[in-house]
Amino acid sequence: MPRQVDHADRRRLIAEAVCELADEHGLEGVSLRDVAARAQVSMGAVQRCFRTKEEMLVFALAHIGERIGRRVQARLVSSPAQSAATALGHAATEVALLREEHRAEARVWLAFLAQAAVSEALAGPLKASYAALEEAFARLVEESGAGTARAVPLDPRREARTLLALADGLTAHVLIGHLTAGAARDVLDAHLTALFEG
């Protein structure tokens, strides 16, 4: 009797192969043939899972976004008694992908980000991902009471957008070697300190 193939597992396996190839060569180095070889499946198996390369890339982008999202969520629930300010700092650090073990993931994320500038199919999921993060960050800024002592109160939504832009910028600066991961963390910590104590 032929072995049953778990379609969802195969799609995840292919998404991992896409991410590995994107890490090594950028998205321009991702072909269906190379993905099949890396995933150790046939071209037909890839084509049964994804009708087009674009569909495969969209799925891989969602896959990596979910992985980052799960890590952020795990970080937030691992210390339920933490303050909203501390939770926001942990979440922003996870999103910035500054740790050495996340360097490959950071390269892949930025490769997708660059491609999304010219691909609406990739831009859509990225916008949705950023919107969800913005919502979570804005809620944490609001819960923390940041800036309540200021003459002009902070806008949680604007602060969340600023933090997301800072996280992405720091990711890029670390990847190209302009900043070390430690220097990038210092920048992020200084911004958060100013946000909560300024």
KEFI-578134 format. One record per residue (C-alpha): residue number from 1; residue in three letters; chain; x negated, y, z. Coordinates in nm, 4 decimals, always signed. Example, Ala and Ser with C-alpha at 12.3 -4.5 7.8 and 13.67 -1.06 7.14 Angstrom:
# KEFI-578134
<r zake="1" nugu="ALA" bator="A" c1="-1.2300" c2="-0.4500" c3="+0.7800"/>
<r zake="2" nugu="SER" bator="A" c1="-1.3670" c2="-0.1060" c3="+0.7140"/>
# end
This chain:
# KEFI-578134
<r zake="1" nugu="MET" bator="A" c1="+0.0000" c2="+0.0000" c3="+0.0000"/>
<r zake="2" nugu="PRO" bator="A" c1="-0.1478" c2="+0.3410" c3="-0.0948"/>
<r zake="3" nugu="ARG" bator="A" c1="-0.2583" c2="+0.5660" c3="+0.1894"/>
<r zake="4" nugu="GLN" bator="A" c1="-0.0192" c2="+0.8532" c3="+0.2610"/>
<r zake="5" nugu="VAL" bator="A" c1="-0.1755" c2="+1.1971" c3="+0.2151"/>
<r zake="6" nugu="ASP" bator="A" c1="-0.0891" c2="+1.4661" c3="+0.4679"/>
<r zake="7" nugu="HIS" bator="A" c1="-0.0256" c2="+1.7640" c3="+0.2402"/>
<r zake="8" nugu="ALA" bator="A" c1="-0.0714" c2="+2.0227" c3="+0.5174"/>
<r zake="9" nugu="ASP" bator="A" c1="-0.4047" c2="+1.8686" c3="+0.6265"/>
<r zake="10" nugu="ARG" bator="A" c1="-0.5276" c2="+1.8633" c3="+0.2678"/>
<r zake="11" nugu="ARG" bator="A" c1="-0.4348" c2="+2.2299" c3="+0.2205"/>
<r zake="12" nugu="ARG" bator="A" c1="-0.6289" c2="+2.3191" c3="+0.5372"/>
<r zake="13" nugu="LEU" bator="A" c1="-0.9267" c2="+2.1126" c3="+0.4186"/>
<r zake="14" nugu="ILE" bator="A" c1="-0.9226" c2="+2.3011" c3="+0.0880"/>
<r zake="15" nugu="ALA" bator="A" c1="-0.8901" c2="+2.6356" c3="+0.2706"/>
<r zake="16" nugu="GLU" bator="A" c1="-1.2008" c2="+2.5495" c3="+0.4763"/>
<r zake="17" nugu="ALA" bator="A" c1="-1.3874" c2="+2.4694" c3="+0.1536"/>
<r zake="18" nugu="VAL" bator="A" c1="-1.2803" c2="+2.8066" c3="+0.0090"/>
<r zake="19" nugu="CYS" bator="A" c1="-1.4091" c2="+2.9823" c3="+0.3215"/>
<r zake="20" nugu="GLU" bator="A" c1="-1.7428" c2="+2.7995" c3="+0.3112"/>
<r zake="21" nugu="LEU" bator="A" c1="-1.7954" c2="+2.8900" c3="-0.0546"/>
<r zake="22" nugu="ALA" bator="A" c1="-1.6856" c2="+3.2505" c3="+0.0032"/>
<r zake="23" nugu="ASP" bator="A" c1="-1.9344" c2="+3.2746" c3="+0.2892"/>
<r zake="24" nugu="GLU" bator="A" c1="-2.2160" c2="+3.1496" c3="+0.0665"/>
<r zake="25" nugu="HIS" bator="A" c1="-2.1343" c2="+3.3262" c3="-0.2617"/>
<r zake="26" nugu="GLY" bator="A" c1="-1.8471" c2="+3.5716" c3="-0.2078"/>
<r zake="27" nugu="LEU" bator="A" c1="-1.5060" c2="+3.5158" c3="-0.3632"/>
<r zake="28" nugu="GLU" bator="A" c1="-1.6508" c2="+3.5375" c3="-0.7127"/>
<r zake="29" nugu="GLY" bator="A" c1="-1.8319" c2="+3.2121" c3="-0.6333"/>
<r zake="30" nugu="VAL" bator="A" c1="-1.5083" c2="+3.0270" c3="-0.5578"/>
<r zake="31" nugu="SER" bator="A" c1="-1.3877" c2="+2.8089" c3="-0.8447"/>
<r zake="32" nugu="LEU" bator="A" c1="-1.1340" c2="+2.5269" c3="-0.8346"/>
<r zake="33" nugu="ARG" bator="A" c1="-1.4066" c2="+2.2818" c3="-0.9422"/>
<r zake="34" nugu="ASP" bator="A" c1="-1.6455" c2="+2.3929" c3="-0.6653"/>
<r zake="35" nugu="VAL" bator="A" c1="-1.3683" c2="+2.3899" c3="-0.4059"/>
<r zake="36" nugu="ALA" bator="A" c1="-1.2734" c2="+2.0349" c3="-0.5046"/>
<r zake="37" nugu="ALA" bator="A" c1="-1.6367" c2="+1.9235" c3="-0.4784"/>
<r zake="38" nugu="ARG" bator="A" c1="-1.6861" c2="+2.0930" c3="-0.1389"/>
<r zake="39" nugu="ALA" bator="A" c1="-1.3598" c2="+1.9491" c3="-0.0011"/>
<r zake="40" nugu="GLN" bator="A" c1="-1.4490" c2="+1.6092" c3="-0.1494"/>
<r zake="41" nugu="VAL" bator="A" c1="-1.1179" c2="+1.5800" c3="-0.3300"/>
<r zake="42" nugu="SER" bator="A" c1="-1.0321" c2="+1.5635" c3="-0.6983"/>
<r zake="43" nugu="MET" bator="A" c1="-0.9458" c2="+1.8669" c3="-0.9097"/>
<r zake="44" nugu="GLY" bator="A" c1="-0.6001" c2="+1.7133" c3="-0.9430"/>
<r zake="45" nugu="ALA" bator="A" c1="-0.5621" c2="+1.7081" c3="-0.5649"/>
<r zake="46" nugu="VAL" bator="A" c1="-0.6465" c2="+2.0792" c3="-0.5469"/>
<r zake="47" nugu="GLN" bator="A" c1="-0.4007" c2="+2.1541" c3="-0.8282"/>
<r zake="48" nugu="ARG" bator="A" c1="-0.1263" c2="+1.9534" c3="-0.6582"/>
<r zake="49" nugu="CYS" bator="A" c1="-0.1732" c2="+2.1666" c3="-0.3457"/>
<r zake="50" nugu="PHE" bator="A" c1="-0.2064" c2="+2.5021" c3="-0.5240"/>
<r zake="51" nugu="ARG" bator="A" c1="-0.0676" c2="+2.5954" c3="-0.8642"/>
<r zake="52" nugu="THR" bator="A" c1="-0.3228" c2="+2.8746" c3="-0.9164"/>
<r zake="53" nugu="LYS" bator="A" c1="-0.6532" c2="+2.9982" c3="-0.7795"/>
<r zake="54" nugu="GLU" bator="A" c1="-0.4725" c2="+3.3063" c3="-0.6485"/>
<r zake="55" nugu="GLU" bator="A" c1="-0.2297" c2="+3.0890" c3="-0.4512"/>
<r zake="56" nugu="MET" bator="A" c1="-0.5250" c2="+2.8981" c3="-0.3056"/>
<r zake="57" nugu="LEU" bator="A" c1="-0.6996" c2="+3.2225" c3="-0.2039"/>
<r zake="58" nugu="VAL" bator="A" c1="-0.3837" c2="+3.3601" c3="-0.0423"/>
<r zake="59" nugu="PHE" bator="A" c1="-0.3499" c2="+3.0417" c3="+0.1612"/>
<r zake="60" nugu="ALA" bator="A" c1="-0.7189" c2="+3.0518" c3="+0.2630"/>
<r zake="61" nugu="LEU" bator="A" c1="-0.6819" c2="+3.4153" c3="+0.3707"/>
<r zake="62" nugu="ALA" bator="A" c1="-0.3798" c2="+3.3255" c3="+0.5851"/>
<r zake="63" nugu="HIS" bator="A" c1="-0.5769" c2="+3.0327" c3="+0.7269"/>
<r zake="64" nugu="ILE" bator="A" c1="-0.8672" c2="+3.2492" c3="+0.8426"/>
<r zake="65" nugu="GLY" bator="A" c1="-0.6304" c2="+3.5194" c3="+0.9700"/>
<r zake="66" nugu="GLU" bator="A" c1="-0.4438" c2="+3.2615" c3="+1.1782"/>
<r zake="67" nugu="ARG" bator="A" c1="-0.7717" c2="+3.1335" c3="+1.3198"/>
<r zake="68" nugu="ILE" bator="A" c1="-0.8729" c2="+3.4836" c3="+1.4312"/>
<r zake="69" nugu="GLY" bator="A" c1="-0.5215" c2="+3.5471" c3="+1.5624"/>
<r zake="70" nugu="ARG" bator="A" c1="-0.5269" c2="+3.2272" c3="+1.7692"/>
<r zake="71" nugu="ARG" bator="A" c1="-0.8588" c2="+3.3320" c3="+1.9215"/>
<r zake="72" nugu="VAL" bator="A" c1="-0.7251" c2="+3.6762" c3="+2.0099"/>
<r zake="73" nugu="GLN" bator="A" c1="-0.4143" c2="+3.5188" c3="+2.1647"/>
<r zake="74" nugu="ALA" bator="A" c1="-0.6205" c2="+3.2650" c3="+2.3586"/>
<r zake="75" nugu="ARG" bator="A" c1="-0.8387" c2="+3.5449" c3="+2.4923"/>
<r zake="76" nugu="LEU" bator="A" c1="-0.5319" c2="+3.7380" c3="+2.6050"/>
<r zake="77" nugu="VAL" bator="A" c1="-0.3648" c2="+3.4459" c3="+2.7822"/>
<r zake="78" nugu="SER" bator="A" c1="-0.6831" c2="+3.3056" c3="+2.9388"/>
<r zake="79" nugu="SER" bator="A" c1="-0.6683" c2="+3.5786" c3="+3.2042"/>
<r zake="80" nugu="PRO" bator="A" c1="-0.3012" c2="+3.6672" c3="+3.2464"/>
<r zake="81" nugu="ALA" bator="A" c1="-0.3745" c2="+3.8916" c3="+3.5448"/>
<r zake="82" nugu="GLN" bator="A" c1="-0.6059" c2="+4.1195" c3="+3.3467"/>
<r zake="83" nugu="SER" bator="A" c1="-0.5104" c2="+4.4808" c3="+3.2909"/>
<r zake="84" nugu="ALA" bator="A" c1="-0.3751" c2="+4.5985" c3="+2.9574"/>
<r zake="85" nugu="ALA" bator="A" c1="-0.6951" c2="+4.8003" c3="+2.9111"/>
<r zake="86" nugu="THR" bator="A" c1="-0.9123" c2="+4.4905" c3="+2.9608"/>
<r zake="87" nugu="ALA" bator="A" c1="-0.6872" c2="+4.2877" c3="+2.7311"/>
<r zake="88" nugu="LEU" bator="A" c1="-0.7180" c2="+4.5518" c3="+2.4598"/>
<r zake="89" nugu="GLY" bator="A" c1="-1.0970" c2="+4.5459" c3="+2.4914"/>
<r zake="90" nugu="HIS" bator="A" c1="-1.1054" c2="+4.1664" c3="+2.4608"/>
<r zake="91" nugu="ALA" bator="A" c1="-0.8712" c2="+4.1690" c3="+2.1613"/>
<r zake="92" nugu="ALA" bator="A" c1="-1.0673" c2="+4.4424" c3="+1.9816"/>
<r zake="93" nugu="THR" bator="A" c1="-1.3916" c2="+4.2540" c3="+2.0390"/>
<r zake="94" nugu="GLU" bator="A" c1="-1.2428" c2="+3.9369" c3="+1.8883"/>
<r zake="95" nugu="VAL" bator="A" c1="-1.1095" c2="+4.1274" c3="+1.5853"/>
<r zake="96" nugu="ALA" bator="A" c1="-1.4490" c2="+4.2915" c3="+1.5255"/>
<r zake="97" nugu="LEU" bator="A" c1="-1.6095" c2="+3.9446" c3="+1.4856"/>
<r zake="98" nugu="LEU" bator="A" c1="-1.9349" c2="+4.0632" c3="+1.6443"/>
<r zake="99" nugu="ARG" bator="A" c1="-2.0505" c2="+3.7378" c3="+1.8034"/>
<r zake="100" nugu="GLU" bator="A" c1="-2.3127" c2="+3.5344" c3="+1.6174"/>
<r zake="101" nugu="GLU" bator="A" c1="-2.0843" c2="+3.2302" c3="+1.5977"/>
<r zake="102" nugu="HIS" bator="A" c1="-1.8310" c2="+3.4412" c3="+1.4055"/>
<r zake="103" nugu="ARG" bator="A" c1="-2.0773" c2="+3.5879" c3="+1.1532"/>
<r zake="104" nugu="ALA" bator="A" c1="-1.9707" c2="+3.3520" c3="+0.8718"/>
<r zake="105" nugu="GLU" bator="A" c1="-1.6062" c2="+3.4275" c3="+0.9442"/>
<r zake="106" nugu="ALA" bator="A" c1="-1.6857" c2="+3.8003" c3="+0.9279"/>
<r zake="107" nugu="ARG" bator="A" c1="-1.8476" c2="+3.7611" c3="+0.5850"/>
<r zake="108" nugu="VAL" bator="A" c1="-1.5447" c2="+3.5726" c3="+0.4569"/>
<r zake="109" nugu="TRP" bator="A" c1="-1.2998" c2="+3.8260" c3="+0.6048"/>
<r zake="110" nugu="LEU" bator="A" c1="-1.4801" c2="+4.1168" c3="+0.4398"/>
<r zake="111" nugu="ALA" bator="A" c1="-1.4990" c2="+3.9289" c3="+0.1089"/>
<r zake="112" nugu="PHE" bator="A" c1="-1.1210" c2="+3.8916" c3="+0.1181"/>
<r zake="113" nugu="LEU" bator="A" c1="-1.0804" c2="+4.2528" c3="+0.2228"/>
<r zake="114" nugu="ALA" bator="A" c1="-1.2870" c2="+4.3735" c3="-0.0739"/>
<r zake="115" nugu="GLN" bator="A" c1="-1.0928" c2="+4.1529" c3="-0.3160"/>
<r zake="116" nugu="ALA" bator="A" c1="-0.7607" c2="+4.2725" c3="-0.1714"/>
<r zake="117" nugu="ALA" bator="A" c1="-0.8451" c2="+4.6230" c3="-0.2923"/>
<r zake="118" nugu="VAL" bator="A" c1="-0.7807" c2="+4.4958" c3="-0.6473"/>
<r zake="119" nugu="SER" bator="A" c1="-0.5367" c2="+4.2108" c3="-0.5757"/>
<r zake="120" nugu="GLU" bator="A" c1="-0.1860" c2="+4.2829" c3="-0.4513"/>
<r zake="121" nugu="ALA" bator="A" c1="-0.1419" c2="+3.9113" c3="-0.3828"/>
<r zake="122" nugu="LEU" bator="A" c1="-0.4179" c2="+3.9332" c3="-0.1198"/>
<r zake="123" nugu="ALA" bator="A" c1="-0.3342" c2="+4.2871" c3="-0.0060"/>
<r zake="124" nugu="GLY" bator="A" c1="+0.0172" c2="+4.1834" c3="+0.1029"/>
<r zake="125" nugu="PRO" bator="A" c1="-0.0912" c2="+3.9237" c3="+0.3605"/>
<r zake="126" nugu="LEU" bator="A" c1="-0.3706" c2="+4.1503" c3="+0.4841"/>
<r zake="127" nugu="LYS" bator="A" c1="-0.1283" c2="+4.4382" c3="+0.5378"/>
<r zake="128" nugu="ALA" bator="A" c1="+0.1014" c2="+4.2061" c3="+0.7323"/>
<r zake="129" nugu="SER" bator="A" c1="-0.1903" c2="+4.0872" c3="+0.9457"/>
<r zake="130" nugu="TYR" bator="A" c1="-0.3026" c2="+4.4425" c3="+1.0208"/>
<r zake="131" nugu="ALA" bator="A" c1="+0.0566" c2="+4.5457" c3="+1.1005"/>
<r zake="132" nugu="ALA" bator="A" c1="+0.0855" c2="+4.2650" c3="+1.3575"/>
<r zake="133" nugu="LEU" bator="A" c1="-0.2480" c2="+4.3582" c3="+1.5150"/>
<r zake="134" nugu="GLU" bator="A" c1="-0.1524" c2="+4.7258" c3="+1.5164"/>
<r zake="135" nugu="GLU" bator="A" c1="+0.1706" c2="+4.6407" c3="+1.6957"/>
<r zake="136" nugu="ALA" bator="A" c1="-0.0130" c2="+4.4368" c3="+1.9588"/>
<r zake="137" nugu="PHE" bator="A" c1="-0.2822" c2="+4.7018" c3="+2.0094"/>
<r zake="138" nugu="ALA" bator="A" c1="-0.0262" c2="+4.9845" c3="+2.0328"/>
<r zake="139" nugu="ARG" bator="A" c1="+0.1675" c2="+4.7878" c3="+2.2950"/>
<r zake="140" nugu="LEU" bator="A" c1="-0.1500" c2="+4.7362" c3="+2.4993"/>
<r zake="141" nugu="VAL" bator="A" c1="-0.2441" c2="+5.1056" c3="+2.4730"/>
<r zake="142" nugu="GLU" bator="A" c1="+0.1039" c2="+5.1984" c3="+2.5925"/>
<r zake="143" nugu="GLU" bator="A" c1="+0.1037" c2="+4.9430" c3="+2.8758"/>
<r zake="144" nugu="SER" bator="A" c1="-0.2380" c2="+5.0589" c3="+2.9913"/>
<r zake="145" nugu="GLY" bator="A" c1="-0.1170" c2="+5.4122" c3="+3.0442"/>
<r zake="146" nugu="ALA" bator="A" c1="-0.4214" c2="+5.5391" c3="+2.8539"/>
<r zake="147" nugu="GLY" bator="A" c1="-0.4316" c2="+5.9134" c3="+2.8240"/>
<r zake="148" nugu="THR" bator="A" c1="-0.1369" c2="+5.9799" c3="+3.0573"/>
<r zake="149" nugu="ALA" bator="A" c1="-0.3419" c2="+6.2391" c3="+3.2466"/>
<r zake="150" nugu="ARG" bator="A" c1="-0.4228" c2="+6.4298" c3="+2.9263"/>
<r zake="151" nugu="ALA" bator="A" c1="-0.2554" c2="+6.7596" c3="+2.8437"/>
<r zake="152" nugu="VAL" bator="A" c1="-0.1499" c2="+6.6056" c3="+2.5112"/>
<r zake="153" nugu="PRO" bator="A" c1="-0.0591" c2="+6.2368" c3="+2.5584"/>
<r zake="154" nugu="LEU" bator="A" c1="-0.2155" c2="+5.9816" c3="+2.3261"/>
<r zake="155" nugu="ASP" bator="A" c1="-0.0135" c2="+5.8349" c3="+2.0416"/>
<r zake="156" nugu="PRO" bator="A" c1="-0.0414" c2="+5.4557" c3="+2.0965"/>
<r zake="157" nugu="ARG" bator="A" c1="+0.0188" c2="+5.3809" c3="+1.7281"/>
<r zake="158" nugu="ARG" bator="A" c1="-0.2562" c2="+5.6192" c3="+1.6140"/>
<r zake="159" nugu="GLU" bator="A" c1="-0.4967" c2="+5.4830" c3="+1.8756"/>
<r zake="160" nugu="ALA" bator="A" c1="-0.4219" c2="+5.1268" c3="+1.7622"/>
<r zake="161" nugu="ARG" bator="A" c1="-0.4954" c2="+5.2223" c3="+1.4002"/>
<r zake="162" nugu="THR" bator="A" c1="-0.8185" c2="+5.3921" c3="+1.5052"/>
<r zake="163" nugu="LEU" bator="A" c1="-0.9279" c2="+5.0849" c3="+1.6985"/>
<r zake="164" nugu="LEU" bator="A" c1="-0.8546" c2="+4.8513" c3="+1.4057"/>
<r zake="165" nugu="ALA" bator="A" c1="-1.0477" c2="+5.0750" c3="+1.1656"/>
<r zake="166" nugu="LEU" bator="A" c1="-1.3373" c2="+5.0920" c3="+1.4122"/>
<r zake="167" nugu="ALA" bator="A" c1="-1.3407" c2="+4.7120" c3="+1.4489"/>
<r zake="168" nugu="ASP" bator="A" c1="-1.3559" c2="+4.6585" c3="+1.0718"/>
<r zake="169" nugu="GLY" bator="A" c1="-1.6222" c2="+4.9249" c3="+1.0328"/>
<r zake="170" nugu="LEU" bator="A" c1="-1.8371" c2="+4.7708" c3="+1.3031"/>
<r zake="171" nugu="THR" bator="A" c1="-1.8007" c2="+4.4293" c3="+1.1384"/>
<r zake="172" nugu="ALA" bator="A" c1="-1.9357" c2="+4.5724" c3="+0.8127"/>
<r zake="173" nugu="HIS" bator="A" c1="-2.2206" c2="+4.7616" c3="+0.9815"/>
<r zake="174" nugu="VAL" bator="A" c1="-2.3373" c2="+4.4497" c3="+1.1641"/>
<r zake="175" nugu="LEU" bator="A" c1="-2.3185" c2="+4.2341" c3="+0.8501"/>
<r zake="176" nugu="ILE" bator="A" c1="-2.5356" c2="+4.4661" c3="+0.6432"/>
<r zake="177" nugu="GLY" bator="A" c1="-2.7831" c2="+4.5095" c3="+0.9291"/>
<r zake="178" nugu="HIS" bator="A" c1="-2.7166" c2="+4.8771" c3="+0.9964"/>
<r zake="179" nugu="LEU" bator="A" c1="-2.6247" c2="+4.7934" c3="+1.3578"/>
<r zake="180" nugu="THR" bator="A" c1="-2.7082" c2="+4.5022" c3="+1.5811"/>
<r zake="181" nugu="ALA" bator="A" c1="-2.4171" c2="+4.3206" c3="+1.7407"/>
<r zake="182" nugu="GLY" bator="A" c1="-2.5214" c2="+4.4711" c3="+2.0751"/>
<r zake="183" nugu="ALA" bator="A" c1="-2.5227" c2="+4.8247" c3="+1.9359"/>
<r zake="184" nugu="ALA" bator="A" c1="-2.1810" c2="+4.7646" c3="+1.7797"/>
<r zake="185" nugu="ARG" bator="A" c1="-2.0448" c2="+4.6420" c3="+2.1136"/>
<r zake="186" nugu="ASP" bator="A" c1="-2.1838" c2="+4.9571" c3="+2.2761"/>
<r zake="187" nugu="VAL" bator="A" c1="-1.9956" c2="+5.1722" c3="+2.0222"/>
<r zake="188" nugu="LEU" bator="A" c1="-1.6742" c2="+4.9772" c3="+2.0839"/>
<r zake="189" nugu="ASP" bator="A" c1="-1.7151" c2="+4.9943" c3="+2.4630"/>
<r zake="190" nugu="ALA" bator="A" c1="-1.7842" c2="+5.3710" c3="+2.4492"/>
<r zake="191" nugu="HIS" bator="A" c1="-1.4695" c2="+5.4240" c3="+2.2414"/>
<r zake="192" nugu="LEU" bator="A" c1="-1.2582" c2="+5.2202" c3="+2.4838"/>
<r zake="193" nugu="THR" bator="A" c1="-1.4063" c2="+5.4020" c3="+2.7833"/>
<r zake="194" nugu="ALA" bator="A" c1="-1.3221" c2="+5.7368" c3="+2.6268"/>
<r zake="195" nugu="LEU" bator="A" c1="-0.9743" c2="+5.6103" c3="+2.5464"/>
<r zake="196" nugu="PHE" bator="A" c1="-0.8989" c2="+5.5067" c3="+2.9040"/>
<r zake="197" nugu="GLU" bator="A" c1="-1.0983" c2="+5.7597" c3="+3.1011"/>
<r zake="198" nugu="GLY" bator="A" c1="-1.1072" c2="+6.0608" c3="+2.8681"/>
# end
